[in-house]
Amino acid sequence: MSGNIKIFKYKTLRNVAVRLRDDLNNHHFVLLFAYNGTGKTRLSMEFKDQSKKRKKNPVTDTLYYNAFTEDLFHWNNDLENDTERHLMINRNSRFFEGFRELALEEKIFAFLERYADFDFRIDYENWTIVFSKQVKNPRYKPETEELEYIIQDHIKVSRGEENIFIWCIFLAICELTIDDAESYSWVKNIYIDDPISSLDDNNTIAVASDLAQLLKKGKDKVKVVISSHHSLFFNVMYNELRNIEHKSHFLHKNSSEGYILRATDDTPFFHHVALLTELKKVSTTQKVNTYHFNMLRSILEKTSTFFGYDEFSKCIYGIEDEVLFSRALNLLSHGKYSIYQPVEMNEDNKELFNRILNAFLEKFEFQLPEILA
C-alpha cells in the first residue's frame, strides 16, 4: 500500500539532520517515529552540531534531551558508609547555566509532583542532589509519641525515578526558555529523543500530554523536534499537536540505501501503519489494553480516508461479523483520553480485538515488510 506517501532517501544522518532543520523553517514542530537501532540519538547530536559547523556565526542553538542528558548526572553511593548517597551534577555543561540564579527547585518540583512521591534538594556549592521520601515510622504505635511518618534522607531512587527527575529538570529549563530567561536566550531549537524510558503506560500518557501543553505555550518562541520509538507516546503527541503547523515522518534505516524518511502528514498516516507492529505484538501476547482499541480504530480511519470511504466501518464491510466489529470499535474507543487508560481488557474483549485485527489484516495487504515483518 503505497498511495501518495512521500519517500526521501539520505545517505547519512547528517543529511537527515539538514532536512529536519529545513522543515523547522516553515513549521513549529517535527515529529519523528523510528525504531531503536535506527540512530535517533546520533541524529539528535547531528542536528545540534549543525549550527556549530556554520561558516558564519557558528553557535550552539539547540537544547536537547537524549541518552547523553542522563550522562550529565552520576551517583555517589557512599560505598564506605552506605548512608550519604547523592547524585552528582556535571556543572560544566551549558545545560545547567541558569540553575543557581533562577531557583529551579520550585519549577522542577511543580513537574515532579505529577509523577513521583519523593523530594529533593540541590547543593549548589558541591553541585549535588539529595533525595528524600516520607516513609512509615517502623517504631510508631498509636499509644506512643512517635511520629507516624518520618523523612528518610539520602535515599537511592530507582532508575525509573531518576529518569523522571532528570526529565523534570529538562521541562523546567524548557519553561525558562519559553519564558525568555536570559540564561537560556541561546536556545532556538529543542530536540527531544525518547523521554519515556522505564515509564508505564499511565506515566507515558501523562508525560506526553504535559509536554504537549508546554510546547504549545511556547510554539512561537522555539522550534521543536521530537523523536520516539514508543508508539503510544508518539500517538498521543501527534493527537495533541495535530492542529498546529508541523511535519511528521517515519525514519527507517536501510543497509543498502542509508536512511529512508517517509512523510506521514499525508494520508495514509504512515505512523498509524507502523502501529500495526504494536497491535500485532499485543495480540500475540494477549496484553491487550483499552487504548489498543483506539489505536486500531485510528488505523481504520486513516485507511478509510486513503480509499475515499466516508466512514471507517467501511474498511470491514464484507467481513464476517462486520456489524459486531463496527459496534465494538465505536463503544470501546469512545472518548478522548478514556481510551488510553492502561487497563487490561477482559478475555472476551481481547478475543474480539484479535478477531477485528486479523480480519482487517486479511482484507488489506500493506506492502511494508520492514515494519510488519
C-alpha positions in Angstrom: 0.0 0.0 0.0 1.9 3.0 -1.2 -0.6 5.6 -2.3 0.8 9.1 -2.1 3.4 8.5 0.6 6.3 10.8 0.1 9.6 8.9 0.4 13.0 10.7 0.8 16.4 8.9 0.8 19.5 10.1 2.6 23.0 8.6 2.7 23.9 9.9 6.2 22.2 11.1 9.4 23.9 14.5 8.8 21.7 14.8 5.6 18.6 13.8 7.6 19.5 16.5 10.2 19.7 19.1 7.5 16.3 18.1 6.3 14.8 18.4 9.8 16.2 21.9 10.1 14.7 22.8 6.7 11.3 21.5 8.0 11.6 23.8 11.0 11.9 26.8 8.8 8.2 26.6 7.9 6.8 24.5 10.9 6.7 24.7 14.6 7.3 21.1 15.3 8.7 17.9 13.7 7.6 14.5 14.9 9.8 11.6 14.1 8.8 7.9 14.6 11.8 5.5 14.4 12.6 2.1 16.0 15.5 1.5 18.3 18.7 1.0 16.5 17.9 3.4 13.7 20.3 6.1 15.1 17.8 8.5 16.8 20.3 9.6 19.4 23.1 10.2 16.9 20.6 12.1 14.7 19.8 14.4 17.6 23.6 15.2 18.1 24.0 15.7 14.3 21.1 18.2 14.5 22.7 20.0 17.4 26.1 20.2 15.7 24.7 21.7 12.5 24.7 25.2 14.0 28.2 24.9 15.3 29.5 24.0 11.9 28.2 27.1 10.1 30.8 29.2 8.4 29.1 32.3 9.5 28.3 32.7 13.2 28.9 29.2 14.4 27.0 28.8 17.7 25.1 26.2 19.7 21.4 26.8 19.3 19.8 23.5 20.4 18.8 22.4 23.9 18.5 18.6 23.7 17.2 15.7 25.7 18.6 12.3 24.9 20.7 9.5 26.3 23.6 12.0 26.8 21.4 14.2 29.0 21.2 11.4 31.6 25.0 11.1 31.5 25.2 14.7 33.0 24.4 13.0 36.3 26.1 10.2 38.1 25.7 8.6 41.5 28.0 8.7 44.5 26.7 5.7 46.5 28.9 6.4 49.6 30.3 2.8 49.4 32.3 3.3 52.6 29.4 4.2 54.9 26.3 3.5 52.7 24.5 6.5 54.2 25.3 9.7 52.3 24.1 8.7 48.8 23.7 11.6 46.3 23.5 12.4 42.6 26.4 14.4 41.2 25.9 17.1 38.6 28.3 17.9 35.7 28.4 21.6 36.4 30.5 22.3 33.3 27.6 21.6 30.9 25.7 24.6 29.4 22.6 22.7 30.3 22.9 24.0 33.9 23.7 27.6 33.0 20.7 29.1 34.9 20.5 26.7 37.8 21.9 28.7 40.6 20.4 32.1 39.6 16.9 31.0 38.7 15.8 29.0 41.7 15.0 26.0 39.7 13.8 23.8 42.6 10.3 25.2 42.6 9.9 24.7 38.9 11.3 21.2 38.9 9.1 20.2 41.8 6.0 21.6 40.1 6.6 18.9 37.4 8.0 16.2 39.6 5.0 16.0 42.0 2.8 14.9 39.0 4.8 11.7 38.5 6.6 10.8 41.8 6.3 11.0 45.6 9.9 11.8 46.6 11.5 15.2 47.3 15.0 16.6 46.6 17.3 19.4 47.4 20.2 20.9 45.4 23.5 21.8 46.9 24.9 24.5 44.7 28.2 24.6 46.5 29.1 21.0 45.8 26.7 20.5 42.8 24.9 17.5 44.2 21.3 16.4 44.6 20.0 14.6 47.7 16.7 12.7 47.6 14.3 12.1 50.5 11.0 10.4 51.0 8.2 10.3 53.6 8.0 6.7 55.0 6.1 4.9 57.7 7.9 5.1 61.0 8.8 1.4 62.0 8.7 2.4 65.7 5.3 4.1 65.5 2.5 2.8 67.7 -0.8 4.7 68.4 -0.1 4.8 72.1 3.4 6.3 71.8 4.5 9.9 71.0 6.5 8.7 67.9 5.6 10.3 64.6 3.6 8.1 62.3 5.7 9.1 59.3 9.3 10.2 59.1 11.5 11.6 56.4 14.1 9.2 55.1 17.0 11.2 53.7 19.8 10.4 51.2 17.8 7.7 49.6 18.8 6.0 46.3 15.8 6.4 43.9 15.1 3.8 41.3 16.4 4.1 37.7 12.9 5.0 36.6 12.5 7.7 39.3 16.0 9.1 38.4 14.9 9.3 34.7 11.7 11.1 35.5 13.6 13.5 37.8 16.1 14.4 35.1 13.1 14.8 32.7 11.5 17.3 35.1 14.7 19.3 35.2 14.6 19.4 31.4 11.0 20.5 31.5 11.8 23.3 33.9 14.6 24.5 31.6 12.2 24.4 28.7 9.8 26.5 30.6 12.5 29.0 31.4 13.4 29.2 27.7 9.8 29.8 26.7 9.6 32.5 29.4 12.6 34.2 27.9 15.1 33.6 30.7 18.3 35.3 29.8 20.5 32.3 30.8 18.7 30.3 28.0 18.4 33.0 25.4 20.8 31.0 23.1 18.1 28.2 22.7 16.4 28.5 19.3 15.6 24.8 18.9 14.6 22.0 21.3 15.4 18.4 20.4 13.7 15.6 22.4 14.6 12.0 21.9 12.7 9.2 23.7 11.9 10.8 27.1 9.8 7.9 28.3 12.2 5.0 29.1 11.2 3.0 32.1 7.7 4.5 32.3 4.5 2.6 32.5 1.6 3.5 30.1 -0.1 5.8 32.6 3.0 8.0 33.1 3.8 7.8 29.3 0.5 9.4 28.6 0.9 12.0 31.3 4.4 12.9 30.1 3.2 13.3 26.5 0.2 15.4 27.5 2.2 17.7 29.8 5.0 18.1 27.2 2.4 19.0 24.5 0.8 21.6 26.7 4.2 23.2 27.5 5.3 23.2 23.8 2.0 24.6 22.6 2.6 27.5 25.1 6.0 28.2 23.5 5.3 27.4 19.9 6.1 31.0 18.8 9.3 31.0 20.9 11.2 27.9 19.9 11.2 25.2 17.2 11.0 21.6 18.4 11.9 18.1 17.1 10.5 15.1 18.9 11.7 11.6 18.0 10.5 8.3 19.6 10.2 4.6 19.1 7.3 4.4 21.5 4.1 4.1 19.6 1.8 5.2 22.5 3.9 8.3 23.3 4.1 9.2 19.6 0.4 8.7 19.1 -0.5 11.0 22.0 1.9 13.6 20.9 0.6 13.5 17.3 -3.0 13.9 18.5 -2.1 16.8 20.9 -0.2 18.7 18.2 -2.2 17.8 15.1 -3.9 21.3 14.9 -0.5 23.1 15.0 1.7 23.5 11.9 4.1 20.6 12.0 5.8 17.8 9.9 5.6 14.1 10.8 8.0 11.5 9.5 8.8 7.8 9.8 12.6 7.2 9.8 13.8 3.8 8.6 17.4 2.5 8.3 18.1 0.6 5.1 21.5 -1.1 4.9 21.9 -0.6 1.2 20.3 2.8 0.8 21.2 4.6 4.0 18.2 6.3 5.6 14.6 6.5 4.3 12.4 9.3 5.6 8.7 8.8 4.9 6.3 11.7 5.3 3.3 10.7 7.4 1.4 14.0 7.3 -0.5 13.0 4.1 -2.9 10.1 4.0 -2.4 7.4 4.9 -0.7 8.5 8.1 2.4 6.2 8.0 2.9 6.1 11.7 -0.6 4.6 12.1 0.5 1.9 9.8 3.7 1.4 11.9 1.4 1.0 14.9 0.3 -2.3 13.4 3.5 -3.8 14.8 2.5 -2.9 18.3 -1.0 -4.2 17.8 0.2 -7.5 16.3 2.5 -7.9 19.3 -0.1 -7.3 21.9 -2.5 -9.6 20.0 0.1 -12.4 20.2 1.0 -11.8 23.8 -2.6 -11.2 24.9 -1.5 -7.9 26.6 -4.5 -6.0 25.2 -5.3 -2.8 27.0 -8.2 -0.5 26.5 -6.3 2.1 24.4 -5.3 -0.5 21.8 -8.9 -0.4 20.5 -8.4 3.3 19.9 -5.2 2.6 18.0 -7.0 0.1 15.9 -9.8 2.4 15.1 -7.3 5.2 14.3 -5.7 2.9 11.7 -9.1 2.0 10.2 -9.9 5.7 10.0 -6.7 6.6 8.1 -7.2 3.6 5.8 -10.8 4.6 5.0 -9.6 8.1 4.2 -7.0 6.7 1.9 -9.6 4.7 0.0 -12.1 7.6 0.0 -14.7 5.9 2.3 -17.0 8.2 4.2 -16.7 6.2 7.4 -14.1 3.9 8.9 -16.5 0.9 9.3 -16.4 0.5 5.5 -12.9 -0.9 6.0 -14.6 -4.0 7.5 -17.6 -4.3 5.1 -18.0 -7.7 3.8 -16.2 -9.3 6.8 -18.0 -11.8 8.8 -19.5 -10.2 12.0 -18.9 -6.7 10.5 -21.8 -5.3 12.4 -20.4 -6.6 15.7 -17.0 -5.3 14.9 -18.2 -1.9 14.0 -20.2 -1.5 17.2 -17.3 -2.8 19.3 -14.9 -0.2 17.8 -17.4 2.6 18.4 -18.1 1.6 22.0 -14.6 0.6 23.1 -12.8 3.6 21.6 -15.3 6.2 22.8 -13.9 9.3 24.5 -10.8 11.5 24.1 -8.4 10.0 26.6 -10.5 7.5 28.5 -9.5 5.0 25.8 -5.9 5.5 26.8 -6.3 4.3 30.4 -3.8 1.5 30.9 -6.5 -1.1 31.9 -6.2 -4.6 30.6 -9.2 -5.9 28.6 -11.2 -8.8 29.8 -10.8 -12.1 27.9 -14.0 -11.6 25.8 -12.8 -8.2 24.6 -9.3 -9.5 23.9 -10.7 -12.1 21.7 -12.9 -9.5 19.9 -9.8 -7.3 19.4 -7.9 -10.2 17.9 -10.7 -11.1 15.5 -11.1 -7.5 14.3 -7.3 -7.0 13.8 -6.9 -10.3 12.0 -9.9 -9.7 9.7 -8.6 -6.3 8.8 -5.1 -7.6 8.0 -6.5 -10.3 5.9 -8.6 -7.9 3.9 -5.8 -5.3 3.3 -2.3 -6.1 2.3 0.2 -3.5 3.4 3.3 -3.8 1.4 5.6 -2.7 4.2 7.7 -5.8 5.1 10.3 -3.8 7.0 7.7 -2.8 9.5 5.3 -5.7 9.6 7.9 -8.5 9.5 
